[in-house]
Amino acid sequence: MNRTLISSKIFIVISSFIVNFLIFVPNTNAKKKTVSDDHSEHHHSNKNHKKNLDVHVHGEVKLSVVISDDKKEISLNLEAPMESILGFEHAPKSPEEKRLYEQAKKIWMQDFLQVMSIDQNFQCSINNVKFEHALEDSHGSIQAEANLQCKKVLQNAMMSVNLIKQFPKIKKIHMEILGQSAKTLTLKRPLEKISLN
């Protein structure tokens, strides 16, 4: 084996380690809050997982919430192993698997306010809603997005997060809120009320 090939392989291994470290080590500059504790985890490694999810953890999902500078728009992005949403991680094949996929998609696309909501006083409407699945090697993932446009500034706004209630296979939500400040939360209850400030 020539030195260039060996150097390339070493670089890939080190890069993968660094990415995993950056994704799964909390940001020390962000405010931290753990809503509850649980230590049961099941890991798979998956080098090519979509959106830099290099460790595949059943029962865990990542939820990013980005608040616009004018505090009137929220962009939400959910990344999850398919198993955490559907109970399987291959393309839906059987009629039951197809039904489960369509049911999860309907919850996100048509009943979004059952998944996440903000107080009605802020007069928020939902747009740009997406729900997709992707397969990388033997691992499937769900990528879901939504935007909330609000007529009033989100001052002292609270968000209700019902992901675990709607998708009971989720056991832990790694939530990152980015706006004028940033904070990272770990959610484990079926319904959580989170301050967006």
MIBADO-111439 format. One line per field, with one value per atom (N, C-alpha, C): residue in three letters; chain; atom name; z negated, y, x negated. Coordinates in steps of 0.05 Angstrom, whole numbers, padded with zeros to 5 digits. Each point is the difference from the previous one (the first is absolute). Layout:
<nodes>
resn: [ALA; ...] $
chain: [A; ...] $
name: [CA; ...] $
up: [Z; ...] $
north: [Y; ...] $
east: [X; ...] $
</nodes>
This chain:
<nodes>
resn: [MET; MET; MET; ASN; ASN; ASN; ARG; ARG; ARG; THR; THR; THR; LEU; LEU; LEU; ILE; ILE; ILE; SER; SER; SER; SER; SER; SER; LYS; LYS; LYS; ILE; ILE; ILE; PHE; PHE; PHE; ILE; ILE; ILE; VAL; VAL; VAL; ILE; ILE; ILE; SER; SER; SER; SER; SER; SER; PHE; PHE; PHE; ILE; ILE; ILE; VAL; VAL; VAL; ASN; ASN; ASN; PHE; PHE; PHE; LEU; LEU; LEU; ILE; ILE; ILE; PHE; PHE; PHE; VAL; VAL; VAL; PRO; PRO; PRO; ASN; ASN; ASN; THR; THR; THR; ASN; ASN; ASN; ALA; ALA; ALA; LYS; LYS; LYS; LYS; LYS; LYS; LYS; LYS; LYS; THR; THR; THR; VAL; VAL; VAL; SER; SER; SER; ASP; ASP; ASP; ASP; ASP; ASP; HIS; HIS; HIS; SER; SER; SER; GLU; GLU; GLU; HIS; HIS; HIS; HIS; HIS; HIS; HIS; HIS; HIS; SER; SER; SER; ASN; ASN; ASN; LYS; LYS; LYS; ASN; ASN; ASN; HIS; HIS; HIS; LYS; LYS; LYS; LYS; LYS; LYS; ASN; ASN; ASN; LEU; LEU; LEU; ASP; ASP; ASP; VAL; VAL; VAL; HIS; HIS; HIS; VAL; VAL; VAL; HIS; HIS; HIS; GLY; GLY; GLY; GLU; GLU; GLU; VAL; VAL; VAL; LYS; LYS; LYS; LEU; LEU; LEU; SER; SER; SER; VAL; VAL; VAL; VAL; VAL; VAL; ILE; ILE; ILE; SER; SER; SER; ASP; ASP; ASP; ASP; ASP; ASP; LYS; LYS; LYS; LYS; LYS; LYS; GLU; GLU; GLU; ILE; ILE; ILE; SER; SER; SER; LEU; LEU; LEU; ASN; ASN; ASN; LEU; LEU; LEU; GLU; GLU; GLU; ALA; ALA; ALA; PRO; PRO; PRO; MET; MET; MET; GLU; GLU; GLU; SER; SER; SER; ILE; ILE; ILE; LEU; LEU; LEU; GLY; GLY; GLY; PHE; PHE; PHE; GLU; GLU; GLU; HIS; HIS; HIS; ALA; ALA; ALA; PRO; PRO; PRO; LYS; LYS; LYS; SER; SER; SER; PRO; PRO; PRO; GLU; GLU; GLU; GLU; GLU; GLU; LYS; LYS; LYS; ARG; ARG; ARG; LEU; LEU; LEU; TYR; TYR; TYR; GLU; GLU; GLU; GLN; GLN; GLN; ALA; ALA; ALA; LYS; LYS; LYS; LYS; LYS; LYS; ILE; ILE; ILE; TRP; TRP; TRP; MET; MET; MET; GLN; GLN; GLN; ASP; ASP; ASP; PHE; PHE; PHE; LEU; LEU; LEU; GLN; GLN; GLN; VAL; VAL; VAL; MET; MET; MET; SER; SER; SER; ILE; ILE; ILE; ASP; ASP; ASP; GLN; GLN; GLN; ASN; ASN; ASN; PHE; PHE; PHE; GLN; GLN; GLN; CYS; CYS; CYS; SER; SER; SER; ILE; ILE; ILE; ASN; ASN; ASN; ASN; ASN; ASN; VAL; VAL; VAL; LYS; LYS; LYS; PHE; PHE; PHE; GLU; GLU; GLU; HIS; HIS; HIS; ALA; ALA; ALA; LEU; LEU; LEU; GLU; GLU; GLU; ASP; ASP; ASP; SER; SER; SER; HIS; HIS; HIS; GLY; GLY; GLY; SER; SER; SER; ILE; ILE; ILE; GLN; GLN; GLN; ALA; ALA; ALA; GLU; GLU; GLU; ALA; ALA; ALA; ASN; ASN; ASN; LEU; LEU; LEU; GLN; GLN; GLN; CYS; CYS; CYS; LYS; LYS; LYS; LYS; LYS; LYS; VAL; VAL; VAL; LEU; LEU; LEU; GLN; GLN; GLN; ASN; ASN; ASN; ALA; ALA; ALA; MET; MET; MET; MET; MET; MET; SER; SER; SER; VAL; VAL; VAL; ASN; ASN; ASN; LEU; LEU; LEU; ILE; ILE; ILE; LYS; LYS; LYS; GLN; GLN; GLN; PHE; PHE; PHE; PRO; PRO; PRO; LYS; LYS; LYS; ILE; ILE; ILE; LYS; LYS; LYS; LYS; LYS; LYS; ILE; ILE; ILE; HIS; HIS; HIS; MET; MET; MET; GLU; GLU; GLU; ILE; ILE; ILE; LEU; LEU; LEU; GLY; GLY; GLY; GLN; GLN; GLN; SER; SER; SER; ALA; ALA; ALA; LYS; LYS; LYS; THR; THR; THR; LEU; LEU; LEU; THR; THR; THR; LEU; LEU; LEU; LYS; LYS; LYS; ARG; ARG; ARG; PRO; PRO; PRO; LEU; LEU; LEU; GLU; GLU; GLU; LYS; LYS; LYS; ILE; ILE; ILE; SER; SER; SER; LEU; LEU; LEU; ASN; ASN; ASN] $
chain: [A; A; A; A; A; A; A; A; A; A; A; A; A; A; A; A; A; A; A; A; A; A; A; A; A; A; A; A; A; A; A; A; A; A; A; A; A; A; A; A; A; A; A; A; A; A; A; A; A; A; A; A; A; A; A; A; A; A; A; A; A; A; A; A; A; A; A; A; A; A; A; A; A; A; A; A; A; A; A; A; A; A; A; A; A; A; A; A; A; A; A; A; A; A; A; A; A; A; A; A; A; A; A; A; A; A; A; A; A; A; A; A; A; A; A; A; A; A; A; A; A; A; A; A; A; A; A; A; A; A; A; A; A; A; A; A; A; A; A; A; A; A; A; A; A; A; A; A; A; A; A; A; A; A; A; A; A; A; A; A; A; A; A; A; A; A; A; A; A; A; A; A; A; A; A; A; A; A; A; A; A; A; A; A; A; A; A; A; A; A; A; A; A; A; A; A; A; A; A; A; A; A; A; A; A; A; A; A; A; A; A; A; A; A; A; A; A; A; A; A; A; A; A; A; A; A; A; A; A; A; A; A; A; A; A; A; A; A; A; A; A; A; A; A; A; A; A; A; A; A; A; A; A; A; A; A; A; A; A; A; A; A; A; A; A; A; A; A; A; A; A; A; A; A; A; A; A; A; A; A; A; A; A; A; A; A; A; A; A; A; A; A; A; A; A; A; A; A; A; A; A; A; A; A; A; A; A; A; A; A; A; A; A; A; A; A; A; A; A; A; A; A; A; A; A; A; A; A; A; A; A; A; A; A; A; A; A; A; A; A; A; A; A; A; A; A; A; A; A; A; A; A; A; A; A; A; A; A; A; A; A; A; A; A; A; A; A; A; A; A; A; A; A; A; A; A; A; A; A; A; A; A; A; A; A; A; A; A; A; A; A; A; A; A; A; A; A; A; A; A; A; A; A; A; A; A; A; A; A; A; A; A; A; A; A; A; A; A; A; A; A; A; A; A; A; A; A; A; A; A; A; A; A; A; A; A; A; A; A; A; A; A; A; A; A; A; A; A; A; A; A; A; A; A; A; A; A; A; A; A; A; A; A; A; A; A; A; A; A; A; A; A; A; A; A; A; A; A; A; A; A; A; A; A; A; A; A; A; A; A; A; A; A; A; A; A; A; A; A; A; A; A; A; A; A; A; A; A; A; A; A; A; A; A; A; A; A; A; A; A; A; A; A; A; A; A; A; A; A; A; A; A; A; A; A; A; A; A; A; A; A; A; A; A; A; A; A; A; A; A; A; A; A; A; A; A; A; A; A; A; A; A; A; A; A; A; A; A; A; A; A; A; A; A; A; A; A; A; A; A; A; A; A; A; A; A; A; A; A; A; A] $
name: [N; CA; C; N; CA; C; N; CA; C; N; CA; C; N; CA; C; N; CA; C; N; CA; C; N; CA; C; N; CA; C; N; CA; C; N; CA; C; N; CA; C; N; CA; C; N; CA; C; N; CA; C; N; CA; C; N; CA; C; N; CA; C; N; CA; C; N; CA; C; N; CA; C; N; CA; C; N; CA; C; N; CA; C; N; CA; C; N; CA; C; N; CA; C; N; CA; C; N; CA; C; N; CA; C; N; CA; C; N; CA; C; N; CA; C; N; CA; C; N; CA; C; N; CA; C; N; CA; C; N; CA; C; N; CA; C; N; CA; C; N; CA; C; N; CA; C; N; CA; C; N; CA; C; N; CA; C; N; CA; C; N; CA; C; N; CA; C; N; CA; C; N; CA; C; N; CA; C; N; CA; C; N; CA; C; N; CA; C; N; CA; C; N; CA; C; N; CA; C; N; CA; C; N; CA; C; N; CA; C; N; CA; C; N; CA; C; N; CA; C; N; CA; C; N; CA; C; N; CA; C; N; CA; C; N; CA; C; N; CA; C; N; CA; C; N; CA; C; N; CA; C; N; CA; C; N; CA; C; N; CA; C; N; CA; C; N; CA; C; N; CA; C; N; CA; C; N; CA; C; N; CA; C; N; CA; C; N; CA; C; N; CA; C; N; CA; C; N; CA; C; N; CA; C; N; CA; C; N; CA; C; N; CA; C; N; CA; C; N; CA; C; N; CA; C; N; CA; C; N; CA; C; N; CA; C; N; CA; C; N; CA; C; N; CA; C; N; CA; C; N; CA; C; N; CA; C; N; CA; C; N; CA; C; N; CA; C; N; CA; C; N; CA; C; N; CA; C; N; CA; C; N; CA; C; N; CA; C; N; CA; C; N; CA; C; N; CA; C; N; CA; C; N; CA; C; N; CA; C; N; CA; C; N; CA; C; N; CA; C; N; CA; C; N; CA; C; N; CA; C; N; CA; C; N; CA; C; N; CA; C; N; CA; C; N; CA; C; N; CA; C; N; CA; C; N; CA; C; N; CA; C; N; CA; C; N; CA; C; N; CA; C; N; CA; C; N; CA; C; N; CA; C; N; CA; C; N; CA; C; N; CA; C; N; CA; C; N; CA; C; N; CA; C; N; CA; C; N; CA; C; N; CA; C; N; CA; C; N; CA; C; N; CA; C; N; CA; C; N; CA; C; N; CA; C; N; CA; C; N; CA; C; N; CA; C; N; CA; C; N; CA; C; N; CA; C; N; CA; C; N; CA; C; N; CA; C; N; CA; C; N; CA; C; N; CA; C; N; CA; C; N; CA; C; N; CA; C; N; CA; C; N; CA; C; N; CA; C; N; CA; C; N; CA; C; N; CA; C; N; CA; C; N; CA; C; N; CA; C; N; CA; C; N; CA; C; N; CA; C; N; CA; C; N; CA; C; N; CA; C; N; CA; C; N; CA; C; N; CA; C; N; CA; C; N; CA; C; N; CA; C; N; CA; C; N; CA; C; N; CA; C; N; CA; C; N; CA; C; N; CA; C; N; CA; C; N; CA; C] $
up: [00000; 00000; 00000; 00017; 00001; -00022; -00006; -00022; 00004; 00025; 00005; -00008; 00007; -00006; -00031; -00013; -00029; -00013; 00009; -00011; 00004; 00023; 00005; -00019; -00004; -00019; -00028; -00009; -00027; -00002; 00021; 00000; -00003; 00015; -00001; -00028; -00013; -00027; -00020; 00002; -00019; 00005; 00025; 00006; -00011; 00004; -00010; -00031; -00014; -00029; -00008; 00014; -00007; 00004; 00022; 00006; -00022; -00007; -00021; -00026; -00007; -00024; -00001; 00023; 00001; -00001; 00011; 00000; -00027; -00013; -00025; -00025; 00001; -00024; -00002; -00022; -00001; 00003; 00011; 00003; -00027; -00009; -00027; -00002; 00022; 00000; -00002; 00006; 00000; -00028; -00007; -00025; 00002; -00022; 00000; -00020; 00008; -00018; 00006; -00019; 00003; -00014; 00016; -00011; -00017; 00008; -00016; 00008; -00015; 00005; 00007; 00019; 00007; 00013; -00006; 00010; 00019; 00011; 00019; 00028; 00013; 00028; 00016; 00026; 00018; 00024; 00005; 00022; 00023; 00024; 00024; 00012; 00011; 00015; 00029; 00013; 00028; 00013; 00015; 00010; 00019; 00015; 00020; -00006; -00026; -00007; 00008; 00010; 00010; -00021; 00008; -00017; -00024; 00004; -00021; -00025; 00002; -00023; 00003; -00010; 00004; -00021; -00020; -00019; 00001; 00005; 00003; -00027; -00013; -00027; 00001; -00004; 00000; -00024; 00004; -00021; -00005; 00015; -00003; 00026; -00003; 00023; -00006; 00022; -00003; 00011; -00016; 00008; -00002; 00023; 00001; 00004; -00016; 00001; 00004; 00023; 00006; 00000; -00016; -00002; 00015; 00018; 00016; -00017; 00011; -00014; -00009; 00016; -00007; -00019; -00007; -00019; 00009; 00027; 00010; 00017; 00003; 00016; -00014; 00001; -00012; 00022; 00003; 00018; -00018; 00006; -00015; 00018; -00010; 00015; -00019; 00009; -00016; 00016; -00013; 00011; -00019; 00012; -00017; 00015; -00014; 00012; 00006; 00022; 00007; -00023; -00013; -00021; -00023; -00005; -00022; 00006; 00026; 00008; 00008; 00015; 00012; -00013; -00013; -00012; 00019; 00023; 00019; 00014; 00013; 00013; 00028; 00014; 00028; 00015; 00026; 00015; -00006; -00004; -00005; 00022; -00008; 00020; -00004; -00024; -00005; -00001; 00003; -00003; -00027; -00021; -00027; -00002; 00011; -00001; 00017; 00022; 00017; -00015; -00015; -00015; -00023; -00013; -00022; 00011; 00023; 00012; 00007; 00014; 00008; -00025; -00021; -00025; -00012; -00002; -00011; 00017; 00026; 00019; -00003; -00003; -00004; -00026; -00021; -00026; 00003; 00013; 00004; 00020; 00022; 00022; -00005; -00011; -00002; -00028; -00019; -00028; -00016; 00012; -00012; -00028; -00004; -00026; -00022; 00007; -00019; -00009; 00017; -00005; -00015; 00010; -00013; 00004; -00020; 00003; -00018; 00007; -00016; -00007; -00022; -00009; 00023; 00001; 00022; 00001; -00023; 00000; 00020; 00008; 00018; 00029; 00005; 00027; 00020; -00005; 00018; 00020; 00024; 00021; 00009; 00010; 00008; 00030; 00010; 00028; 00005; 00025; 00007; -00016; -00002; -00016; 00018; -00009; 00015; -00018; 00011; -00015; 00020; -00003; 00019; -00014; 00013; -00011; 00020; -00011; 00017; -00011; 00018; -00007; 00006; -00019; 00003; -00011; 00018; -00008; -00010; -00025; -00011; -00020; -00001; -00019; 00013; -00009; 00011; -00019; 00011; -00017; 00010; -00019; 00006; -00002; 00020; 00000; 00003; -00020; 00001; -00006; 00013; -00003; -00002; -00012; 00000; -00008; 00010; -00007; -00012; -00021; -00012; 00005; 00011; 00005; -00021; -00016; -00021; 00005; -00006; 00003; -00022; -00023; -00024; -00006; -00012; -00008; -00022; 00002; -00019; -00026; -00013; -00026; -00022; -00016; -00021; 00010; 00024; 00012; -00011; -00003; -00008; 00023; 00004; 00021; -00014; 00008; -00009; 00019; -00010; 00016; -00007; 00019; -00005; 00016; 00009; 00017; -00012; -00026; -00013; -00002; -00005; -00002; 00027; 00022; 00027; 00011; -00008; 00010; -00024; -00012; -00026; 00001; 00024; 00001; -00006; 00000; -00007; -00031; -00009; -00029; -00009; 00019; -00007; 00024; -00006; 00021; -00007; 00018; -00003; 00014; -00015; 00011; -00002; 00023; 00000; 00010; -00016; 00007; 00006; 00024; 00009; 00006; -00010; 00005; -00009; -00015; -00010; -00021; -00013; -00017; 00009; -00012; 00008; -00026; 00002; -00022; 00010; -00015; 00007; -00022; 00007; -00020; 00007; -00020; 00004; -00011; 00018; -00008; -00001; -00021; -00002; -00008; -00003; -00008; 00024; 00000; 00023; 00008; -00019; 00006; -00016; 00014; -00012; 00008; -00018; 00006; -00003; 00022; 00002; 00005; -00015; 00005; 00024; 00019; 00023; -00004; -00024; -00006; -00015] $
north: [-00024; 00024; 00025; 00019; 00023; 00020; 00018; 00019; 00019; 00008; 00018; -00014; -00025; -00015; -00003; -00007; -00003; 00027; 00021; 00027; 00008; -00007; 00007; -00016; -00025; -00016; 00011; 00007; 00011; 00026; 00017; 00026; -00005; -00020; -00006; -00009; -00017; -00010; 00023; 00017; 00023; 00020; 00005; 00019; -00011; -00026; -00011; 00002; -00005; 00003; 00029; 00019; 00028; 00008; -00008; 00006; -00012; -00025; -00013; 00015; 00008; 00015; 00026; 00015; 00026; -00002; -00021; -00003; -00009; -00018; -00012; 00011; 00020; 00013; 00027; 00005; 00025; 00025; 00021; 00025; 00013; 00005; 00010; 00030; 00014; 00028; 00003; -00021; 00002; -00005; 00011; -00006; -00029; -00015; -00028; -00005; -00018; -00007; -00029; -00017; -00027; -00002; -00007; -00001; -00025; -00022; -00025; -00017; -00022; -00017; -00028; -00012; -00028; -00008; -00024; -00007; -00024; -00007; -00022; 00009; -00009; 00008; -00025; 00001; -00021; 00013; -00005; 00014; -00019; 00011; -00012; 00020; -00008; 00019; -00001; 00023; 00002; 00024; -00006; 00021; 00020; -00009; 00017; 00011; 00000; 00008; 00029; 00006; 00026; 00022; 00024; 00023; -00003; -00014; -00002; -00016; -00015; -00017; -00026; 00001; -00022; -00022; 00004; -00021; -00002; -00024; -00006; -00010; 00015; -00007; -00004; -00025; -00005; 00013; 00012; 00013; 00029; 00010; 00027; 00016; 00025; 00017; 00027; 00015; 00026; 00020; 00020; 00021; 00027; 00014; 00026; 00021; 00021; 00022; 00025; 00014; 00024; 00023; 00020; 00024; 00023; 00012; 00022; 00024; 00018; 00024; 00017; 00002; 00016; -00014; -00025; -00016; -00004; -00003; -00005; -00025; -00014; -00024; -00021; -00025; -00023; -00021; -00010; -00022; -00025; -00022; -00024; -00022; -00015; -00022; -00024; -00023; -00024; -00021; -00012; -00021; -00024; -00023; -00024; -00025; -00021; -00027; -00007; -00014; -00008; -00017; -00016; -00018; 00016; 00024; 00017; 00012; 00001; 00011; -00022; -00020; -00020; -00028; -00006; -00026; -00019; 00009; -00015; 00020; -00010; 00020; -00008; -00014; -00005; 00013; 00001; 00012; -00015; 00014; -00013; -00020; -00025; -00021; -00012; -00009; -00014; 00022; -00009; 00020; 00013; -00014; 00012; 00021; -00006; 00019; 00025; -00004; 00023; 00017; -00014; 00015; 00016; -00012; 00014; 00025; -00004; 00023; 00023; -00008; 00021; 00013; -00015; 00011; 00020; -00007; 00018; 00025; -00003; 00023; 00018; -00012; 00016; 00016; -00012; 00014; 00025; -00003; 00022; 00021; -00010; 00018; 00014; -00015; 00011; 00007; -00014; 00005; 00011; 00017; 00009; 00012; 00014; 00013; -00021; -00025; -00022; -00008; 00007; -00007; 00022; 00024; 00024; 00024; 00016; 00024; 00022; 00024; 00025; 00012; 00014; 00013; 00015; -00004; 00012; 00031; 00012; 00030; 00010; -00016; 00009; -00002; -00013; -00002; -00011; -00024; -00013; -00018; 00001; -00019; -00017; -00023; -00020; 00000; -00002; -00003; -00015; -00006; -00015; -00026; -00016; -00024; -00023; -00015; -00022; -00024; -00024; -00025; -00020; -00009; -00018; -00022; -00022; -00021; -00005; -00007; -00006; -00025; -00015; -00025; 00003; -00006; 00000; -00027; -00017; -00027; -00014; -00011; -00014; 00018; 00025; 00018; 00020; 00003; 00020; 00023; 00023; 00024; 00016; 00015; 00019; 00028; 00016; 00028; 00016; 00016; 00015; 00029; 00017; 00029; 00014; 00024; 00017; 00028; 00020; 00028; 00011; 00016; 00014; 00030; 00013; 00029; 00011; 00019; 00011; 00030; 00009; 00028; 00018; -00013; 00015; -00009; 00018; -00007; -00021; -00020; -00023; 00007; 00021; 00008; -00018; -00012; -00018; -00023; -00009; -00022; -00027; -00017; -00028; -00018; -00021; -00020; -00026; -00011; -00027; -00020; -00019; -00021; -00027; -00011; -00024; -00024; 00001; -00020; -00028; -00003; -00026; -00011; 00018; -00009; -00010; 00014; -00007; -00024; -00002; -00022; -00014; -00019; -00011; -00016; -00006; -00014; 00019; 00027; 00019; 00000; -00003; 00000; 00025; 00013; 00024; 00018; 00026; 00021; 00018; 00002; 00019; 00025; 00021; 00024; 00023; 00014; 00023; 00024; 00021; 00024; 00022; 00011; 00021; 00025; 00022; 00026; 00021; 00020; 00019; -00012; -00021; -00017; -00029; -00017; -00029; -00016; -00022; -00018; -00028; -00020; -00028; -00013; -00016; -00014; -00029; -00016; -00029; -00004; -00009; -00004; -00030; -00008; -00028; -00006; 00021; -00004; 00003; -00013; 00002; 00028; 00018; 00028; 00018; 00017; 00020; 00028; 00019; 00028; 00013; 00012; 00011; 00030; 00015; 00029; 00004; 00017; 00006; 00024; 00012; 00023; -00009] $
east: [-00017; 00017; -00018; 00005; -00017; 00007; -00018; 00003; 00024; 00006; 00022; 00027; 00003; 00024; 00003; -00022; 00001; 00006; -00012; 00005; 00029; 00012; 00028; 00018; -00006; 00017; -00002; -00024; -00003; 00015; -00001; 00014; 00030; 00011; 00029; 00008; -00016; 00006; -00001; -00020; -00002; 00023; 00006; 00022; 00026; 00005; 00025; 00002; -00023; 00000; 00006; -00012; 00004; 00029; 00012; 00029; 00017; -00005; 00016; -00003; -00024; -00005; 00015; -00001; 00013; 00030; 00012; 00029; 00010; -00014; 00011; -00012; -00017; -00010; 00015; 00014; 00015; -00017; 00012; -00013; -00003; -00025; -00005; 00007; 00004; 00008; 00030; 00015; 00029; 00011; 00023; 00013; 00010; -00004; 00007; 00023; 00018; 00022; 00007; 00001; 00009; 00027; 00020; 00027; 00004; -00012; 00001; -00023; -00005; -00024; 00008; -00015; 00002; -00026; -00010; -00026; 00000; 00023; 00001; -00003; -00022; -00006; -00008; 00006; -00007; -00013; -00026; -00014; -00006; 00001; -00011; -00019; -00022; -00016; 00009; -00001; 00009; -00014; -00021; -00018; 00014; 00020; 00012; 00027; 00007; 00028; 00004; 00024; 00007; -00003; -00007; -00001; -00019; -00023; -00020; 00008; 00021; 00007; -00017; -00025; -00018; 00003; 00016; 00007; 00030; 00009; 00029; 00010; 00017; 00009; 00030; 00009; 00029; 00012; 00024; 00015; -00008; -00021; -00009; 00003; 00008; 00003; -00013; -00006; -00011; 00021; 00006; 00019; -00015; -00002; -00012; 00023; -00001; 00019; -00016; 00005; -00014; 00020; -00005; 00018; -00013; 00016; -00010; -00008; -00015; -00009; 00023; 00021; 00023; 00019; -00006; 00016; 00028; 00004; 00027; 00001; -00022; -00001; -00017; 00010; -00015; -00003; -00024; -00006; -00006; 00014; -00004; -00011; -00019; -00011; -00003; 00012; -00001; -00016; -00020; -00016; 00003; 00007; 00005; -00005; -00010; 00000; 00029; 00005; 00028; 00011; -00016; 00009; 00013; -00011; 00010; 00028; 00007; 00026; 00019; -00010; 00017; -00002; -00022; -00004; -00015; -00009; -00017; -00017; -00022; -00018; -00007; 00018; -00003; 00023; -00002; 00022; 00026; 00022; 00026; 00007; 00005; 00006; 00028; 00005; 00026; 00022; 00025; 00022; 00000; -00007; -00001; -00022; -00024; -00022; 00007; 00013; 00008; 00021; 00018; 00020; -00013; -00020; -00014; -00015; -00012; -00015; 00020; 00022; 00020; 00012; 00005; 00011; -00019; -00026; -00020; -00003; 00001; -00002; 00024; 00024; 00024; -00001; -00010; -00002; -00017; -00023; -00018; 00011; 00010; 00008; 00027; 00019; 00027; 00009; -00012; 00008; -00024; -00016; -00025; 00005; 00022; 00005; 00004; 00004; 00001; -00028; -00020; -00028; -00014; 00002; -00012; 00018; 00002; 00017; -00010; 00009; -00006; 00027; 00000; 00025; 00014; 00026; 00016; -00001; -00007; -00002; -00021; -00019; -00021; 00009; 00023; 00012; -00019; -00010; -00020; 00014; -00009; 00010; -00024; 00007; -00020; -00003; -00026; -00004; -00026; -00006; -00024; -00004; 00021; -00001; -00010; -00020; -00011; -00004; 00003; -00005; -00010; -00025; -00013; -00015; -00003; -00018; -00023; -00023; -00023; -00013; -00013; -00013; -00030; -00017; -00029; -00009; -00012; -00007; 00025; -00002; 00023; 00016; -00006; 00013; 00017; 00025; 00018; 00002; 00006; 00003; 00024; 00011; 00022; -00011; 00006; -00007; 00026; 00007; 00025; -00005; 00014; -00003; 00027; 00000; 00024; -00009; 00015; -00005; 00025; -00003; 00022; -00004; 00020; 00000; 00020; -00010; 00017; 00005; 00024; 00007; -00011; -00004; -00010; -00028; -00016; -00027; 00001; -00017; 00000; -00014; 00010; -00010; 00012; -00017; 00009; 00017; -00006; 00016; -00008; 00020; -00005; 00009; -00016; 00006; 00008; 00022; 00007; -00011; -00015; -00013; 00013; 00015; 00015; -00011; -00025; -00011; 00002; -00007; 00000; 00028; 00019; 00028; 00010; -00007; 00009; -00016; -00025; -00018; -00013; 00014; -00009; -00026; -00010; -00026; -00023; 00006; -00021; -00002; -00025; -00005; -00015; -00014; -00016; -00001; 00004; -00002; -00024; -00019; -00022; 00009; 00007; 00011; -00019; -00004; -00017; 00016; 00000; 00015; -00020; 00002; -00019; 00015; -00009; 00013; -00020; 00009; -00019; -00018; 00009; -00017; 00004; -00016; 00003; 00002; 00015; 00001; 00006; -00010; 00003; 00015; 00020; 00017; 00002; 00005; 00006; 00028; 00019; 00028; 00006; 00015; 00007; 00029; 00016; 00027; 00019; 00023; 00019; 00008; 00002; 00007; -00019; -00013; -00019; 00008; -00001; 00004; -00028; -00009; -00027; 00001; -00015; -00002; -00018; 00008; -00016; -00018; 00000; -00017; -00025] $
</nodes>
